[in-house]
Amino acid sequence: MSVKKIYLIRHGQTDFNVRGIVQGSGVDSDLNETGRRQAARFFAAYKHVPFDKVYTSTLRRTQQSVQGFLNLGLAHENNAGLNEISWGIREGTRITAEEDEEYHHVLQQWTQGNTAISLTGGESPDDVAARQRAFIDLLLSRPEEETVLVCMHGRAMRVLLCQLLNYPLSFMDAFEHRNLCLYKLHYTGNMFTVRNFLDVNHLAEHG
């Protein structure tokens, strides 16, 4: 039985990340200089991997994060199931504890298992999980794609990892993330296992 290898990464840094502004699925931002450097370092570390397919969300920051691989001519597919959670009316705004009690209340509710609630106009983790299931089914229906690179977004990545590893969504904050971090997973035909957890070794300065 061949092992399916999934290299799951979060997109590189954007200016919105630096400024603490919520992007979600409604803000289609570009990588900043740091983000482009992170993408270049990830490419340098993993360009030798024989990826059969590259999957990204429909947002520019994910495609820009894997552009080095796309320049090699690798097969690429956008999938809206990989888009970030929608934060509704909070998208494009800066969030601090003092400025937005609702935001932090909703996050707390999620950790308590109330994953069907959302910010005003946005998606709940349950909503995100539902649209991700079609992507998971697609991924598993293509055994010929043995080694796959998937680039997506922080909160959506947490939801996806819970689904792949059979954790309740209330557990999602246990899956920490940083810009251009890597989670490497193996799928043996009946279960996923994590081989690399929040791996950022590729981002280290080498001088």
C-alpha positions in Angstrom: 0.0 0.0 0.0 1.5 3.3 -1.1 1.5 6.2 1.4 -0.1 9.5 0.3 2.1 12.4 1.5 0.4 15.8 2.1 2.6 18.9 2.6 0.2 21.4 4.2 1.4 25.0 4.5 0.0 28.3 5.5 0.6 31.2 3.1 3.4 33.7 3.7 3.2 37.0 5.5 1.1 39.9 4.3 1.0 43.5 5.5 -2.4 42.7 7.0 -0.8 40.0 9.2 1.8 42.5 10.4 -0.8 45.2 11.2 -3.2 42.7 12.9 -6.0 43.2 10.4 -8.4 40.4 9.8 -8.3 39.1 6.2 -10.6 36.1 6.0 -11.9 35.1 2.6 -13.1 38.6 1.7 -9.7 40.3 1.6 -7.5 39.2 -1.3 -4.2 40.5 -0.2 -0.7 40.0 -1.6 2.4 38.7 0.1 4.7 41.4 1.4 8.5 41.3 1.1 8.9 39.1 4.1 6.2 36.7 2.7 7.9 36.5 -0.6 11.2 35.7 1.2 9.4 33.0 3.2 8.0 31.5 0.0 11.5 31.5 -1.6 13.0 29.7 1.4 10.3 27.1 1.5 10.8 26.5 -2.2 14.6 26.2 -1.8 14.0 23.6 1.0 11.4 21.5 -0.8 11.9 22.0 -4.6 13.4 18.5 -4.7 10.2 16.9 -3.6 8.4 15.2 -6.6 5.0 16.8 -6.1 2.2 15.4 -8.2 -0.2 18.3 -7.7 -0.3 21.7 -6.0 -3.6 22.8 -4.5 -4.2 26.4 -3.3 -7.2 28.4 -2.2 -8.7 30.9 -4.7 -7.0 33.8 -2.9 -3.8 35.3 -4.3 -1.7 35.0 -1.2 -1.7 31.2 -1.4 -0.8 31.0 -5.0 2.0 33.5 -4.5 3.4 31.3 -1.7 3.9 28.4 -4.0 4.7 30.3 -7.2 8.2 28.7 -7.3 6.7 25.3 -7.7 4.2 26.5 -10.3 7.1 27.9 -12.3 8.4 24.3 -12.5 5.3 23.5 -14.5 3.6 21.4 -11.7 -0.1 20.6 -12.0 -2.1 23.2 -10.0 -5.7 23.5 -8.9 -7.5 26.3 -7.1 -10.2 25.0 -4.7 -12.6 27.3 -2.9 -12.9 24.7 -0.2 -9.4 25.8 1.0 -10.4 29.4 1.4 -10.0 31.1 4.8 -13.0 31.3 7.1 -15.2 34.3 6.4 -15.0 36.7 9.4 -18.0 38.7 8.0 -18.2 42.4 8.9 -14.9 42.1 10.8 -12.8 41.6 7.6 -10.5 44.4 6.9 -10.6 45.7 10.5 -8.0 45.6 13.2 -8.8 43.4 16.1 -7.7 44.0 19.7 -9.2 42.7 23.0 -10.3 46.3 23.8 -11.9 47.0 20.4 -13.9 43.9 19.8 -15.4 41.9 22.6 -17.6 39.9 20.1 -14.6 38.6 18.3 -13.0 37.2 21.4 -16.3 35.9 22.8 -16.9 33.9 19.6 -13.4 32.4 19.7 -14.0 31.4 23.3 -17.3 29.8 22.4 -15.5 27.7 19.7 -13.1 26.3 22.3 -16.1 25.3 24.4 -17.6 23.3 21.5 -20.0 25.9 20.2 -18.6 25.7 16.7 -21.9 26.5 14.9 -21.8 30.2 15.8 -20.1 32.9 13.7 -19.3 36.5 13.7 -21.9 38.7 12.1 -22.1 38.0 8.4 -19.4 35.3 8.6 -18.9 31.6 8.7 -18.7 29.2 11.6 -16.1 26.4 11.9 -19.0 24.0 11.1 -19.6 25.9 7.8 -15.9 25.7 6.9 -15.7 22.0 7.8 -18.7 21.4 5.5 -17.1 23.0 2.5 -13.8 21.3 3.2 -15.3 17.9 3.1 -15.7 18.1 -0.7 -12.0 18.9 -1.0 -11.0 16.0 1.3 -13.1 13.6 -0.7 -11.5 14.9 -3.9 -8.0 14.5 -2.4 -8.7 10.9 -1.4 -10.3 10.0 -4.7 -7.0 10.6 -6.5 -4.6 7.9 -5.4 -2.3 8.7 -8.3 -1.5 12.0 -6.6 0.9 10.4 -4.1 2.7 13.6 -3.0 0.7 16.7 -2.8 1.4 20.3 -1.7 -1.6 22.2 -0.2 -1.4 25.9 0.6 -4.2 27.5 2.6 -4.9 29.8 5.6 -4.5 29.7 9.3 -8.0 29.2 10.7 -9.1 27.1 7.8 -6.0 25.0 8.3 -6.9 24.4 11.9 -10.3 23.2 10.9 -8.9 20.9 8.2 -6.4 19.3 10.6 -9.1 18.5 13.0 -11.1 16.8 10.2 -8.2 14.8 8.9 -7.0 13.7 12.3 -10.5 13.1 13.8 -10.4 15.7 16.5 -13.5 17.8 17.4 -13.4 21.3 16.0 -13.2 22.7 19.6 -9.6 21.3 19.6 -8.5 23.4 16.6 -6.5 26.0 18.5 -4.1 23.2 19.5 -2.9 23.3 15.9 -0.7 26.4 16.0 0.3 28.2 12.9 2.8 30.7 11.6 3.2 32.2 8.2 4.7 29.6 5.8 4.7 26.8 8.5 4.5 23.2 7.4 2.4 20.3 8.6 3.4 17.1 6.8 0.8 14.3 7.0 0.8 10.7 5.7 -2.3 8.8 4.7 -2.2 5.0 4.6 -5.7 4.4 3.3 -7.6 4.5 6.5 -6.0 7.3 8.7 -3.8 10.4 8.6 -0.8 10.8 10.8 1.3 13.9 11.4 5.0 13.6 10.6 5.9 17.3 10.9 4.1 19.6 13.3 4.4 23.4 12.9 7.7 22.9 11.0 9.5 26.2 10.3 13.0 24.9 10.0 13.0 26.0 6.3 12.6 29.7 7.4 15.9 29.8 9.4 18.5 32.2 8.3 21.6 30.5 6.9 24.6 32.7 7.1 
